[in-house]
Each structure stands twice: as C-alpha cells, then as structure tokens.
Amino acid sequence: MARVVLPEESAKDISELIDVLISLFFESLPRRDQRNWARVYLNGLVRTSGKKTIRNIAGTGASSVEQSLQQFISKSPWDWTPVRRSLAQHLERTAQRPLAWVVQPMVIEKAGDRSVGVGRQFVPQLGRTANCQQAGGIWLASSEASFPVEWTLTLPGPWTSELHRRRAGIPDTARSLTPAQDAVHAVQRMAATWQLQRRPVVMEVANTDLAHTVESFSLQDIPFVLKVDGSLPVSFGGAGRHKPGPHTAPARELIDSLRSQRRVVEWTRHGRTEGAVTLLTAAAVLGTPLEERAAPAPPTPLLLVGAWTEAALLPSEFWITNIGDRPLAQLFLLAKLTDRVSLDFAGICEPVGIRDFEGRSFRGWHHHATLASVAHAATLLGARGRAASDPYPGLVRPPGQTRTTTAAVLPPRPLVPGQAARRDPASLERGAWSVSG
C-alpha cells in the first residue's frame, strides 16, 4: 500500500472519525480531560507534518498544550490495555475480519542512552549491532489491510535493575526477555483475556526461541505458522527409508530431499501487480533437537513447509506449523501476510509516528504506541471510507452527533488470503494451484 496522504479537504472528516473512535475505545479513561487530550494527540499524529513529537503536535508557542500533552502521555496513569483490547474487538467485529495475528518486529535506533529499553544489541533485522530499542507489534491482518493492536517493548538486562526501573517507571512485572518471548507472552494474553476469535499466529522465530514458542502456543491450542531458518535441525520419522527413524537433519536438507513432490502456487505479491510463482513441499516432523524437557511429553504434531522461488535451485524459505488440515497454498499465503503488514507499517504506521516517541518512561512509550495504533486505524479507515458508498458498519456515533461519517467498508473475508478464481484448468490437472495473494 502506498503511503496515505491526508487531503486538506478530508481534515474535518478525519477529526470527526477520531471523535467517534474516542467514544468507542477510550471509555476506560476515567476523566473527560484525559479523553480530550487523547483527541488532541490523535489529531496531531494524523495531521502534523514531520516527526510526531509532543512539541510538534502542540505547535509553536503552545507551551501549556505541550505541558498538558507531556503529562497525559508520560505521567498520567491510565491503562493502555483496555484501549488496545477495544480497538481489536471492534476491528474484528466490523472492519477487519482478520485471517491471522502477525507479529512484526520494530527497531528504533537511538543516539543516546536515556530512552527506555535502549541499548547496544545485535539486531537480526539489521544484521548488525545497533544502539536501539527493540519492540514488536501484533497486527490483525487480512489480504486487504492490517492493523496493529498490541505492542511489546523488549528490556535489555540492565533495564530491570532497581535504578532503571525507578527512573523509567518500569513495573516489577516487566522482565528481560527476548523479543520473541515478549511477543509470545503478548499473544498468550490476547488469546486468554481479549475475547477475540483465535487466528493463526504468523511470526519469524530464531532457532533458539523455537522450542519455547511451540510449547507456549501448544499449551493454549493457538495455531501458528513460524518462519524458521533453513539450518534448523528437525526430527522426522523413518518410514520408507533404509534406516529406522527417527532421523535428524537441517530443515533445508529435508525439504530439498522432497523436491520431486513440489506443487506450484501462482500468486500476486502484496502491493504488486505482476504475478509470482512459488514451489512448495512439506514434511511431517516430530520436533527439534533443541527441545529439552524435564520429563518426557508427547511431541506436538508439526509440519515443515519449504518454498522455492521459480528459478531457485535450493529452497529459500521455511515454516513450522501446527495447522495440518489446510492445503499448502493456504498455509503459504497465511505466511505471506507478513508482506501485507510490512506495507501497512511503512505506508501508514510510520507516517503517524510509531517510531517518534522521545520520552524516557515505560508508561509514555506504551501510551504513545497505543495512540499511534488508533491513528493508524483512523487513517486507514478514513481513506477507505472516502472511497466507499456506504457508512462504516458498526460505528456508533457519540450522543449529540447526527452527521453521518463515511468510513471504511472492508470486503468480506476471502476463504484464502487473496484467493482468486482458478485461471488455468490445464495446470490444475498437472497438480498446480492457481491463487493470488
């Protein structure tokens, strides 16, 4: 999706939409003045040019506004979880109808050492060590649109010391975990307490985090599609082989040994118009040798999926999933919802300032991330609503407001992300799928 630019004539409409969203998602804020400052901040995130700092949102010379916003974001003790939960519930009921919960890492590079959670650390997404914050968003994603609804902020070890906790207001319950562990715990909380329909969780997981991730999701019966590295050791049965099983081999080697069983998927990449071809195969696996259990437990049934690009000699992408009742094409297109999220992150979430918070408090960072999520939803819903002929279903206007606000109508959820009519009967007879995503 291209970056959303708010036309001048739509400023009034987006402000009215924000008023509606305030009434829907911020009822948990106990005071009217808090809801008013939430409104000011949201309008600033959507309409202010440049970096979305509190000073820029307040405007030149508005010192009293800047002080009030600083108090509301960094010091006011309002709970962000009910706001995020209300946002997720509303999107699922009306606009979103998600196919998956997608975990999207976010790296925020910093020059200093005062921002909460900042530190010099190796970042896989950058391929280098950086002075940064590492965070993660959990997005409700379909093939048409995606929305961030929950955020995690990873705390390097030093930030859990008593001194850092006191200075940044870090709660005692916050621990130093890996970004993947933070994301897993957030997904578990959502599944247990947010009253959402459970969707497959799509995320990338390092080899060292895989066993914990699989076990944690399996304990709550959460379906998952986890992108893994081809070097991952996997265990598999010995049926049809000369030696009795189980055997252990890198994921890349096992998938490549099954190249004769590949199937073709024709699809369209998110944000592109040209078609792409991917070859898929899969193997049942018993687990990974990285799993260490205090007592023997039945292994979780898993499927290892591998993909080749059309011209590649070796498989290049690999996923572990516990979803065994869907065609490989559906699993692949679920996995590719990460591309949908990346487009919406760059096109909408970054422009509304998700990376721009300059405060030093743990509470302030989460308040800002929550409001940026609502600003993301307002921008996307407002843009889609201006192109729709019907009002956004499910929006209940606050008492005293009668003007109809036109907002987004997302199409009904497809059976498969981006699935289209099969175009090539001849290829289907050869065992190929023809889908778009």
N, C-alpha and C positions, 0 to 999 in steps of 0.2 A: 504494500500500500504506500502511495506517495505521501509525503508529509502533508498533514492537514493544515491549510492556511485559512484562518477565520476571516471571511469577508467583512468589510466595515458594516454593511447593512444587516449582518446577522448578529451584531453585538447585543442588540436588545433581546433577540430570541434566545441567545445562549445564556444571558443573565436570567431570563425567565425560567429556562430549563434548570439552571443552578438553583433557583428558588424552590422548584419542585423537588430536586434531589436533596436539598437541605431538609425539607419536610419529611422525606422518606427515610433518610439514612442517619440523621443526626438527632433523632428524638431522645437518644440516651444522654445527650449533653444536658446537664441539669439546669443551666441558666440561659435565658434568652440572649444575653450579650455574647455568650460563647458561640451560639449559633449565628449571630450577626457577624462575628469575626471570622467564622468559618466561611461565610458567604463572601466577605471581602477577600479572603485569601484565595478562595476558589476562582473568583473573577480575575484576581491578579495572575494566577497560574495560567489561565486560559488566554488572557488578553494582553499581558505585559510583554513587551519586546525584550529580547536578550535574556540574560541569565535571571532566573526567577528567585532572586534573593529577597529577604524580607525588606531590605532598603529599597530595592527597585519596585517591589509591589506597593510599598507605602507611597512612593513618589517623592520628588524633590521637595524639601522643606516641610514634609509632613512628619515631624519628629514625634508628635503624640500618637499618630497612627502607627508609626514604626515601633514605638514602645509597647503599644497595646498588642500588636501582632506578635512581637517578641515574647510577651507574657503568655499569650494564647498558645503559641507553638512550643516554646521551650520549657515553660514552667507550669502552666495550668495542668492539673492532674486528671484531665478527662481520659477515659478509657477508649483506646482506638479499636479494640476487638469488636464491640458491638456494631460500630460503623462498618467495618470491613465485612462482618457477617451479614448485615442488612444489604449491603451492596451485592454480595454474592448471591444471596437468596433472591433478590429482585431480578438480577440479570438472568438467573436460571429459570425463573418463572415466566419471564416476558421476552426479553430481547435475545438472550444468549443461546439457550438450549445447547450447552457445551457437549462436545464429544470426548474431551479429555481435560484433565488438570495438568498443565505443562509447567515444569519448573525451569525458570530462566535465570541463569546466574547474572549478576550485575557487579562490575568492578568500577570503583570510583577512585581514581588516582588523586592524591593529595600532595601538596608541597610541604606541609608542616606535620606536627605530631600530636595536635590537640583534638582533632575530630574524633568522636567516639568510635572505637574499633579500628582505628588506623594503625598500620604497622608495615614494616618491610617484610614481605612474604612472597613466596613463589605462587604465581597465578597461572594455572594451566591454560586459561583462555587467552592470556597474553604470551605464554611460552617463555616467561622471564620473571625475575624478581622485581617487585614494584612496591613503592610506598603508597598504600591504598586501603580503602575499605572494601570488604567483600560482602555482598548482600545477595539475596535471591528473592525472586518474585514467583508466586504461584498464580497462574493465569487460567481462567476459564476460556477454553479455545474451541472454536469450530473452524471449518474451512473458510467461513466468511469473515470472521472477526475474532479478536481475542481481547480479554480484559484482565488486568492484574487485580487481585482481590486480597492477597495476603503477602506479607513481606517478612524476611528474616535478615538480621544483621549479625554476621559472624564476629565473635570476640576472640582475638588472639590471647594467649595465656596471660600476659601482663595486665590486660584489662579486667581480669577477675580478681585482682588484688584489692585489698580494702581501700587503699588510697584512690585508685582509679574508679572503683565503684562509687565512692563518696563524691568525687569531683564530677562525674558524668551522670550521677543518679541511676546507676545500673542496679536493677533489682537483684536480690540474693538468689532468686531462682534462675537467673541467666548464667549459663555455663559456657566454658570454652570448648567448642565442638568444631568439627569440620563443616564446611558449607553444605555438604551432602547430608550430614547428620542433622543440621539445623532444618533443612528442607523436609527431611523425613518426619521429624517431630511436628513440624507445622502441618504437614499433610495428615498425620495421625489425629491432631487436634481438630482439624476441619472435619475429618470423617466421623469423629466421635461426638462433636458438640455443635456443629454448624447446621445440622438438619438439611443437608444437601444430598441429592442423589449421587451415589458414588460413581465416579467416572475413572477410566484408566489413568494412572499417573505416568506421564512421559517425562523422562529426565535422563541426563547423562551422568554416569556414575564411574568413579575411578575404581580400579581393581581392588584396592584396599578397603573401599567402602561398600563393596557389593554384598558381601555376606550379611552385614548388619542391615542393609537396605531391604534385601529379600526377606529376611526373617521378620523385620519390623512390619512390613506391609502384609506378609502372610498371616501374622498373628491377628490382624484385623480384617482379613479377607479383602484387602484392597488390590484390585487388578493393577498391573504395571507393565510398561514397556520401557526397559532401561537400556540406553545406549552404552556399550562397553567397548573396550579396546580389543583389537584382534589378538593381542598377546595373552588375554585372559585364559588361564588353564581351566578346562571344563572336563567333567567326568561323564562318560556315556556308556551304555550297555554294549555287550559283545555279540549281540545276535547277528548271525551271518558272517562272522569273522573267524579267522583261523584260531585265534587265542580267545579263551573265555574272558568275559568282562568282569568288572568294569575297566574301561581304559581311560587314560587322561591324555589330553593333547591341547595345544593352544586353539582358541576359537577359530582363528584364521585357517589353521590346518584342517580341522574337522569340516568346516564349511566347504573348503576347496575340494575335499575328497568327495563331495556330493555334487560336483558341478554338472554331472550328467542328469541330475534331477531338477535342474533350474526351470523356472517358469518366467515368462515375460510379462512385465507390467508397463503399459504405456500410460503416461500421466503428464500433467502440466504443473510445473513448479509454481508455488505461491508467488504472486506478483509478476509472473511471466506469461507470455502468450505462446511461446514455442513449446512443442512437445518434448518429452524426455522418455528414454527407455531405460528400465532397470531390470536386472535379472535377479530372481530371488530363489533361495532354497532354505531349508530349515532342518534341524535335528533335535530330537528329544535328548535332554541332558539331565543328569541326576543332581547336579550342584557343582560347586567349585572346591578344589582342594584347599582354598583359603578359609573355608568354614571350619571353625573349631568349636565344638560343643562340649560342655561339661558332662553331658550324658547323651547317649545315642538318641536320635529323634528321626522320625520318618522324613525323608527328603521331600521338599516341595517339588511337585512336577513342573518342570520348566521346559521352555522351547528356546533354542538358539536360532535366530534368524540372521541370515547373511545376504548382502546385496553386492552386485557388481554394476558398475556403470556399463553402458553399451560396449565401449571399446576396451574396457579394462581386462587385463589378463588375470588379475587376482581380485578376490573380494575386498571391498574397501570399507564397508560399514557393517556393524554387528549389534544385535539387540538381544537381550534376555527378557523373556516374558512369561507370565503365568496364565496367559489367555490362550487356551488351547482349542477353542471352539469357533474361531473365525478364520476365514481364508487369509493366506499370506498377504494378499493385496491389501486387505483391510488393515492388517497389523502395520504394514509398511506406511500406509497413508496416515495412520494414527501417529506413527513415529515422526513423520514429516510435518506434523502440526507445529514442531519447533520452528520451522521456517515461517509459518504464519505469525507466531509470537515475535520472532526477530523483526519482521517487517513492521508490526504494530508498535513494538518497542522503539524502533528508530523513527517511525513516522509520526507517532502520537505521544508516547510516554516521555521520550526525551525532550520534545518541544515544550511539554507542560512542566518540565523542570525536575524530573525524578532524581537526577544526579546533583541538583543545585543547592542542596541544603548546606549551610555554612556554620550552623550551630555546633555546640560541643556536647549536648546532652543526649542520652539514650532515648528519653521520652520525646525530645524535639525531633529526632530523626524519624521515629515511628509516626509521630503526628504529621510530619511533612509527607512521608510516604503514603499515608492514608489519604490525605487531601489530594495528592498527585494522582492517586488511583481514581478518585471521584472526578477529578478534572479530565483524566483520560476518558472516562465513560461519558462525561458531558460533551467533550469534543467529538468523540466518535458517534454518539447517538444524535447529537445535533446535526452533524454533517450528513448522516444517513437520513435523518428526519426531513431535511430540506429537500431531499430527492424523492421522498415518499408521498403518496397521495392520501394516506390515512394517518390519523394520530397514532402515536406510540401506544400499543396496548399495555394496559396495566398501570399507566401513570395516573395517580390520583392527585389532583391539584389541591394545594392548601386551601382552607376555608377563606372565602372572600375574594378568590381569584376566579374569574369566569372566562378569560380569554383562552382559547384552545391553543396549546403549544404543540406544534408539529414536531415529532421526534422519530427516532429510528424504528423501522419495522424490518427486522431481520427475517430472511426467508426461513421456511420450515427446515428443521434439521434433516439433511440427507441421510440415507441409510449408511453410506460410507462418506468420509470427508471428500467432497468434490466429485463424487461418483457421477458419471455421465452415461448416456446410452452407449451400449456396445456398438462400435463402429465397424468392426471388421470380422464378419462371421467366419471367413476363411481362417483368420488367425486363431479364433476361438476353437475351431476344430483341431488346431495343432496344439491346443492346451494353453493358449495365452490369455491373459486378462487384458481388457482394454478399459482403463479408467483414467480419470483426471483428478488432480488434487490441488 
